[in-house]
Amino acid sequence: MISDMKDIKFTIFKQLKLKEMIKKDAEWNAEWGPTANMVLAETRNFAVNELVPSNIIGDRTGVRFHGDSFVEVPECYHKMWKVMSEEGYIAMTEDPDFGGMNMPHLLAMGCSELMTGGNFAFMMYPGLTRAMGNLLLEYGDHVQKDYVHDLFNGNIAGTMLLTEPDAGSDLGAVKTEAAHQNDSEYVLNGEKIFISNGEHNLTDNILHPVLARIEDAPPGTKGLSLFLVPKVLMNGVKNGIKCTGIEHKMGIHGNGTCTMTLNNATGYIIGKPGEGMRIMFSLMNEARIMVASQGLATGAVGYEYALKYAKERIQGRHYSNFADQSADSVPIIQHPDVKRNLIHMKSLTEGMRGLLYYAANLIDRAKVTDCEMYRGKLEGMLDLLTPLLKGYITERGYECADLAMQVYGGVGYTQEFPIEQLVRDGRITRIYEGTTGIQALTLIARNLFLKKGAVLFDLLIEIEKTLAEYKTADKLPRFHTEFKFALDKLSHLITLVGQKLQSGHLETVLTYATKIMMCIGDVMVAWQLLWKCGIDPAKYNVQARYFILHELQNTVGVIGTITENINEADIIPESVFK
């Protein structure tokens, strides 16, 4: 089962108007104007024929640690890696001079969702490899850039080494040491944990970007530098970094989550000393959008499985004939509670898809514009949205997977049906690359008020444009007033949050941060559904109406509760836990 191709194509071509946008770039228009539909179709075929069948194999087989730093991936992964490498899927949006395809990010996001929904444990390997290449392209020196072509072509793989036993979310506590040798060369010693892709046999070489602390560097994140630590050095000698074990996890069994030990490992500084966190954030933000795609795919595939099962599963009499013992049983999709679960999943996944693809489209719009000021606005909105995409979409995507299991009932809890694995795999998306709570703190305490709130204002203007466009065309559904009411209430709450932060009253704001983020996400999803409904009411009216008149009204209630209580000084005293 795979994500809904109809809504993917609608979002790309009709809502966000890919073909109109790429006409502004001659290379894009020549390459992707005639082929965009075909690329999506071919990607879907690859996902359905290769990735989906390998998903359950990878889950049952898992990666295997054989000692002496050897981690073996499921055998079927090698064929998929070969296809990813040869067909250019590792670097869809990147520069052709380095082995990329120069695909618009909007189109690539559609391809990514299809492949991630097919097997997201596997898709972590190419995802982090691409991110490693992009990091070196932006910050690496001319020698380090020599690796990029091999990364994008799948000859070398990439990772990200941040976490340590005593430095999880608090990266300022990193203890890995780096001793200067000569020029850009350092010797690193330390241990990193929970490293996705840390070791495997898909490639002979793996590049590790490692956060470490140079001697006499200041404490905290300001003292961190970033180093390129290859598994195999350019002279062919194996480096002093190795995997000393893998985690036994709840899900994503096909991806190795490794403990990596650096014992006099050679590393080459990326950028300047003390710039580690600033540089690493470019990779982390790319990874966060990748995880948002995983969250969307989790929910979307869950919905598709649940829909298929609900149409086929015969159980119980229709509610209109409930008292008639002789009445035939009906497919469970005819039961109102099942339909409610399905429309909840459908509206969420279609709204989240719109929001995530909108973010990808911001990158494309920034590329084709000649106006520096407008480009800055678009990039600012992407920065603002990134923690929301990661935090909100993974929460709601997992919620959809959980509801899919509810539709299946007891059989969904068994390994004979696919939902059990989907729920196990999808749970990690709410944790890695920064938990939901950390994304909320980043959004509420920082991103909402970038450039003194000017970036948020730019996003609100985009929303108002949608309303104005369809109001002028007399296409706005009658329930747009409920959406506007929710948007106004949210805007008022955000103003109060800004005032509290300025006055230094942090605790209440930080306590409510996750709830506020989820409220913002709900309003964004409602905006996307309203936008789609304005284009094709016959297709999207039910979803938009349901979400705005039912789910968004609950959100308005939460906004009101937070607004009323935001001035409380200590809403959860620590003494209550004694």
Sequence and secondary structure as in RCSB ss.txt:
>XXXX:A:sequence
MISDMKDIKFTIFKQLKLKEMIKKDAEWNAEWGPTANMVLAETRNFAVNELVPSNIIGDRTGVRFHGDSFVEVPE
CYHKMWKVMSEEGYIAMTEDPDFGGMNMPHLLAMGCSELMTGGNFAFMMYPGLTRAMGNLLLEYGDHVQKDYVHD
LFNGNIAGTMLLTEPDAGSDLGAVKTEAAHQNDSEYVLNGEKIFISNGEHNLTDNILHPVLARIEDAPPGTKGLS
LFLVPKVLMNGVKNGIKCTGIEHKMGIHGNGTCTMTLNNATGYIIGKPGEGMRIMFSLMNEARIMVASQGLATGA
VGYEYALKYAKERIQGRHYSNFADQSADSVPIIQHPDVKRNLIHMKSLTEGMRGLLYYAANLIDRAKVTDCEMYR
GKLEGMLDLLTPLLKGYITERGYECADLAMQVYGGVGYTQEFPIEQLVRDGRITRIYEGTTGIQALTLIARNLFL
KKGAVLFDLLIEIEKTLAEYKTADKLPRFHTEFKFALDKLSHLITLVGQKLQSGHLETVLTYATKIMMCIGDVMV
AWQLLWKCGIDPAKYNVQARYFILHELQNTVGVIGTITENINEADIIPESVFK
>XXXX:A:secstr
    HHHHHIIIIIIS HHHHHTTSHHHHHHHTTTHHHHHHHHHHHIIIIIHHHHHHHHHH  EE STT EE  T
HHHHHHHHHHHHTGGGSSS GGGT     HHHHHHHHHHHHHH HHHHHHHHHHHHHHHHHHHH  TTGGGGHHH
HHTTSEEE  B  BTTBSS GGG   EEEEEETTEEEEEEEEEEEETSS SSSSEEEEEEEEEETT  SSGGGEE
EEEEESB TTS B SEEEEEE   SS TTS EEEEEEEEEEEEEESSTT HHHHHHHHHHHHHHHHHHHHHHHHH
HHHHHHHHHHHH EEEE GGGTT TTS EEEGGGSHHHHHHHHHHHHHHHHHHHHHHHHHHHHHHHHH   HHHH
HHHHHHHHHHHHHHHHHHHHHHHHHHHHHHHHHGGGGGSTTSTHHHHHHHHGGGGTTTS HHHHHHHHHHTGGGG
GGGHHHHHHHHHHHHHHHHHHHTT   TTHHHHHHHHHHHHHHHHHHHHHHHTT HHHHHHHHHHHHHHHHHHHH
HHHHHHHHHH HHHHHHHHHHIIIIIHHHHHHHHHHHHHHTT S SS GGGG 
